[in-house]
């Protein structure tokens, strides 16, 4: 004969084979896909017994019906609880943590509803729930006005058999949800991060083992939340540091760009005549030398033209240096209009200009005639100012010439002085005539 079961009054077999454990299946109440969460080991505080995990009493010792609705199946083995905590510790964000904890808390005690409450300053935030009907998810309540706040402030768990008889409960909040009993534990006993609450629509006493299991789940939740907060702080720190480095790199790029712009400006200033905007002596020699080499390589012809402003000293003495500067700028304007953009024009002295014109087969007289026309046009436009007069000397650069650029400049300078002396001689002869 078997032994009688003291609760149900029936007989049990004399011998019972121990069921062989099976792997966790997707249909099991605690199954969570391994492809979703990632983890660390469950804390070993608060011993968990197999009897506490396997106890499934639908009727309490005082004869009260436990649940109005049919709860989910309870945890059957310690291994399944460890699997649950492993999934929890592998969670990498708050949504994953809440998605595990709320259903787990409900199944641990076969409650009708379960909620995860997080502390936000002086408010309790109902972050997640697993319930047959909506409770308070998404709401924020002052911690002085809810039992979860009491649990967090007192740092201890609480089980209330009849909420109508407990002064800590503002029962109107629970009557609307048809709640009669509850059990709540803090998430971390020192400086709680929140609380886990289980609720029943009928009066119910959770066992001590169930409360201990619920507290063990809360402790594991605390570890997961601490890891999440640390991860958030690290990500924030990395993001801030990355921003700082990016800002520093941007400053370096801006400094480098500014240096390049300044270098270009310095080079431009070092090669440019400030008064006329033409090449100065250094700029003319640098650019003309490149064209001079190109003329030899391409076997083309070129002209080197040397110009000098007549009577600039007399204009400065009689009309002032401002008039003299205006005359210099006028000469630069005439030269720009007389030659092409590809030709190199420079001011190499106070009143001296030099031009290196490539790829032209125009005769010397034609070049001089074009200059004379532009000088005449300028004087007609500015007839209230001292007249502009240029003395020009030109040297033809043949493809096989042996002179250097400097030698050609000297030859053109000598030709210019021949024309200048000729002009002076003409001026001396005019009164005699």
Protein Blocks (a to p, Z undefined) as FASTA:
>chain_A
ZZddfklopacdfbdcddddddddfkbmkbccfklbccddddfehiadfklmmpccfbdf
kopafbfbdcddddfbfklmmmmmmmmmmpcbfklmmmmmmmmmmmmnopabdcddddeh
jaccdfbccdfbdckeoiacdfklcfklmmmmnopacddfblmlpmkbcfklmmmnopab
dcdddehjbhpfbdcddddfbdcdddfklmmmmmmmmmmmmmmmmmmmmmmmmmmmmmmm
mmmmmmmmmmmmmmmmmmmmmmmmmmmmmmpcfklopacfklmmmmmmmmmmmmmmnopa
cdddddddehklmmmmmnojklmmmmmmmmmmmmmmmpcfkbccddfbfklccdddehia
bdfklmmmmmmmmmmmmmmmmmmbccdddddddddddfkbcbdfklmmmmmmmmmmmmmm
mmmmmmmmmmmZZ
